[in-house]
Amino acid sequence: MYNIPPSTTKLEDSVPDSHLLSGTKQALNDWNELGYGGPAPPIGNHRYFFKLYALDVILPDLGDLATKKDVEHAMKGHIMGETKLVGLYRKAERTA
């Protein structure tokens, strides 16, 4: 997601495109889809990186098929601050 309003204090789960905060846009995720898909590791432990950037501009609409690379390119030279959260997830092993 990009162009999240600066006044935002939380993001709701599973919000459809039509209910995004005003001005907020989405880019494609790792599955080439819009929206958050949650953790889906094939096996064992996995790390998930959530990054938040403070920019000095509102990015232009990058289109419905924008990728992470497109958003990062548009942000270049406009990052005032950033933070990262690393989430760890372990897929439960099946028992017979």
Secondary structure, 3 states (H helix, E strand, C coil): CECCCCCCCCCCCCCCHHHCCCCCECCCCCCCCCCCCCCCCCCCEEEEEEEEEEECCCCCCCCCCCCHHHHHHHHCCCEEEEEEEEEEEECCCCCC
